[in-house]
């Protein structure tokens, strides 16, 4: 095994699968392992290196599977462990690695530990696995502190009444912490049982051939002793002093996890989902004895403005390089508005990245798709790792008008029905324009679990396949060039002089190989190409004079 094989994650392209919406193999309207296995050849032909699968564990799906009831089993709606093991083997046969999701901040309230904690009562070892506290006020009827749920409302829920022998037993007065949905109780990472159980989960899946894990909300597991109130302007920012975000003690957990991953041959890989706005603090998760990679979300949140893009790219590369880690780029995922729809609006720095942040702005879908194609070629030209979200290779937009009676994301109810949440980026994929449910389901398909809009027909895989100028062919061509060109993937980046409103970058490999330039016209008048340049790939058509128009990226050989 070569050093390149060991360090595959430094310049990989990883494809994210939200399994519930990827492909339905048994016709029940929900994606599953059979559907994913049937599309492995699509992913191999696309040219990605690995697949990251969102939670496939048993779950009541209160938060799209991020409320896990059993970390060492498969949700029956998706398949079983034997099918999971077959998927891993079949992916490996195609040269595709497999990353899973692990959710370490909280369990489902249907996890056997939490049920035992409710039954055991205050002060019990079972309750110490979670964050239970007495309430404030004379009768304990007020939450223990002022922390708020990420989904809206208080982050505390009082222990409910329970039944015993047919009789109702009043609440014991305690409250439990849930930084997310009320059905997602936070676990207590000060408890050695919790740490040991998650380490057991890592080994369980590593032993079955999984190549790594994406760590959900990797910056929010440790809580400050005493659970103090969040004080605005004092401890409400992530600088190590926040009561539950980006605390220093979390790094001890990742040192232990890295040691477990490194005990395998080849070593296993981790990627952190840590919404830490300061690139220097994010880089702390990537020190040599901690995690290998972490998403550079500041790139995702950057406005479609040349200066904003360059600043966020520079910050990410500089801080990651300082700890010997690659930057990890992403434009869309299961938690944010798809980038063709974000980019369909007038760019505003700091506007936000969720559908609810942009829904009030006028949208131009054709402009959004043009910018999305350009943004993708920019991302794939950068040094480091890139993540793609399922369906972006078809140019899928956000579904912005799902009927409210079909919304599934808990954000809708927890916000008092004021925020639509994340369902619009989770709509089942279209594979065949003229088939029921656009080919999402096999056999005699049921209604998909989220409704698909008519516009998905033009984005279906078979339509994209037939059009040589489609987004699908652009992605295939870009990934083929990225894999073959010695200056792409790893290596360095040099900014070149270019007109205002544009970006121009040159790439060189670690061995000094060059000859690659990317020119991104973000918002300028058409830009002329260098006389000696050969166009390798363009995100859209050039002008009749061979110039690069606004919202277009070209890759050049020089």
C-alpha positions, -999 to +999 in steps of 0.1 A: +000+000+000+014+034-011+014+066+009-012+079-016-035+050-007-031+057+030-037+094+025-066+091+001-087+114+022-064+144+016-078+150-019-108+127-022-142+136-036-169+122-013-205+117-023-231+122+004-261+098+004-292+108+024-304+072+022-341+079+028-342+099-005-315+083-027-332+053-043-360+029-032-353-007-039-385-023-026-411+002-038-424+014-005-416+051-012-386+053+011-349+049+000-331+019+013-299-002+010-313-021-019-318+011-038-283+024-029-267-009-040-285-007-074-269+028-080-233+020-071-223+019-107-237+054-112-215+066-084-185+048-097-190+062-131-195+097-117-159+095-105-162+099-067-138+082-043-161+076-013-197+076-002-208+091+031-241+076+042-264+096+066-277+076+096-290+042+087-296+031+123-329+022+140-347+055+147-382+069+151-371+096+126-380+125+148-350+143+132-344+125+099-325+096+116-303+118+138-323+105+167-306+071+170-321+043+190-294+017+184-260+025+169-250-011+161-280-021+139-298-011+107-332+005+106-355-022+092-370+003+068-336+005+051-326-032+053-305-052+077-268-057+088-262-084+062-273-060+034-251-033+049-221-056+048-229-065+012-231-028+003-197-022+019-181-051+000-197-041-033-186-005-029-150-016-022-151-038-053-158-006-073-130+013-055-155+033-034-148+038+003-177+040+028-181+066+056-209+064+081-225+091+103-221+090+140-243+111+163-224+115+196-242+145+212-276+128+218-296+096+216-332+090+206-357+091+235-364+055+224-329+044+231-329+016+258-307+037+280-330+067+280-361+045+288-341+030+317-332+065+329-368+076+330-378+045+349-349+046+374-355+081+389-333+109+401-297+102+413-296+068+396-266+056+374-291+053+345-298+090+347-262+099+349-258+088+313-277+119+303-280+155+315-308+155+341-312+184+365-337+197+390-357+227+378-356+263+390-382+280+411-399+270+443-416+240+428-389+232+402-413+242+374-388+263+355-360+250+332-326+246+349-310+273+327-317+295+297-303+273+270-323+272+238-328+243+214-311+246+180-346+240+166-363+267+187-377+269+222-361+258+255-335+231+255-350+214+285-380+191+289-395+181+322-397+144+329-433+133+319-458+115+340-455+077+337-477+047+343-471+018+367-497-009+374-523+010+355-519+041+377-504+075+366-473+085+385-466+123+387-434+137+373-404+135+396-397+171+389-364+167+370-357+181+335-335+166+308-313+185+283-320+184+245-300+208+225-319+196+195-354+180+194-372+171+226-369+135+214-331+138+213-318+138+249-282+149+252-258+123+266-234+130+295-198+128+281-184+130+317-198+095+322-172+068+313-200+044+302-210+069+274-174+071+262-169+034+262-202+027+244-194+051+215-159+036+212-176+002+209-197+015+181-167+027+162-151-007+164-183-025+155-185-008+121-147-006+115-146-043+120-172-046+092-151-027+067-163+009+071-136+033+062-145+062+085-171+084+101-186+118+097-191+132+132-224+150+137-223+184+157-187+175+166-183+208+186-213+204+210-207+173+232-191+188+263-211+209+287-196+234+312-197+222+348-226+238+366-245+244+333-244+282+336-268+305+317-257+318+283-250+354+288-252+375+256-220+393+249-201+374+275-200+336+268-223+334+237-195+330+211-174+300+203-140+309+218-136+281+243-158+298+269-193+289+255-212+267+280-218+239+254-201+248+221-165+242+211-152+235+246-116+225+250-125+191+267-140+178+234-105+173+220-097+146+245-126+125+230-112+129+195-077+119+206-091+087+219-111+081+187-081+088+165-061+062+184-088+037+177-089+046+140-051+044+137-051+009+152-065-004+120-046-011+088-052+010+068-061+037+094-097+049+095-107+084+087-129+110+105-145+142+092-160+167+117-192+186+112-183+215+135-200+248+128-171+268+143-169+302+126-133+309+135-110+290+111-082+290+137-104+273+163-118+248+137-082+239+129-077+227+165-099+197+156-074+188+130-042+186+150-021+155+141-034+134+170-071+143+165-093+143+134-081+142+098-107+165+082-134+190+091-159+208+068-149+243+059-184+257+062-173+293+057-169+284+020-205+271+019-218+303+036-197+327+015-217+350-008-213+348-045-189+377-044-152+374-055-138+390-024-159+370+000-150+337-018-113+344-018-112+355+018-129+323+030-107+301+008-076+318+021-086+315+057-094+278+054-063+269+036-040+289+059-054+275+092-056+239+079-021+240+065-008+252+099-018+219+114-010+197+084-046+191+074-063+196+040-092+219+037-126+202+032-150+220+008-188+216+004-215+236-013-247+216-003-258+190+022-289+176+039-290+206+063-288+236+040-306+250+010-293+235-022-267+258-038-285+263-071-314+279-052-292+299-028-272+313-057-304+321-076-308+351-053-289+384-051-257+378-032-257+393+003-228+386+027-241+372+059-275+365+045-277+328+057-277+294+040-310+278+049-342+281+028-358+302+054-330+327+052-335+333+015-371+325+008-382+361+009-357+371-019-367+369-056-351+339-074-339+333-109-335+295-112-316+297-145-291+321-130-288+300-099-280+269-119-254+288-140-237+301-108-239+266-092-220+251-122-194+278-118-192+274-081-187+236-084-158+240-108-142+265-084-146+241-055-132+211-074-102+232-085-092+239-049-066+219-029-081+194-005-112+173-002-145+180-017-180+167-007-209+165-031-245+161-020-268+136-037-286+151-067-264+180-072-249+162-102-284+165-117-285+203-109-314+198-085-329+229-070-343+232-035-380+223-034-394+255-018-431+248-018-437+215-002-473+215+012-472+222+049-491+190+057-462+170+041-434+188+060-414+163+081-386+184+096-391+191+133-381+227+126-416+234+113-435+225+145-408+237+169-406+271+153-444+276+157-449+267+121-429+298+110-398+280+095-401+254+067-368+237+077-347+213+057-371+191+038-366+210+005-331+196+001-342+160+011-368+153-016-363+119-033-341+119-064-354+116-099-338+088-119-362+084-149-384+113-162-413+092-176-416+067-148-438+070-117-421+089-089-395+098-116-380+063-112-372+067-075-390+035-065-386+000-080-414-023-089-449-010-081-439+022-064-457+038-035-459+076-031-425+090-021-422+100+015-417+137+004-435+150-028-414+156-059-422+186-080-428+185-118-396+204-125-377+173-114-385+157-148-359+179-165-333+170-139-339+132-140-308+111-145-319+097-179-326+132-193-292+144-180-275+114-195-289+122-230-277+158-229-239+162-234-242+197-219-260+186-188-248+191-152-243+153-150-217+154-178-201+185-163-195+166-131-182+135-147-158+155-169-146+176-139-140+146-117-122+128-145-099+158-151-094+162-113-083+126-110-060+126-139-043+161-137-012+160-115-017+196-102-053+189-089-064+174-056-034+179-033-007+205-037-006+243-036-026+272-048-014+306-061-037+335-068-031+353-101-039+389-110-073+392-125-100+419-130-122+430-102-151+406-097-131+376-109-108+350-094-078+334-111-058+306-095-029+284-105-024+249-091+008+230-086+013+195-073+034+185-043+061+175-068+060+209-085+038+198-115+017+227-128+001+238-160-034+242-145-053+275-141-089+282-131-106+315-140-138+323-123-158+353-136-181+360-106-196+393-116-173+411-141-179+419-178-166+392-201-130+384-196-105+374-223-085+342-220-047+342-221-035+337-256-017+304-249-045+289-229-062+256-238-097+252-223-100+219-205-135+225-192-160+253-189-191+255-166-210+272-194-207+286-229-182+313-236-191+344-256-190+344-294-156+361-290-143+333-268-145+353-236-156+342-202-190+357-192-201+364-156-211+334-135-188+311-154-157+291-145-131+278-170-103+253-164-072+260-185-040+241-194-011+265-198 
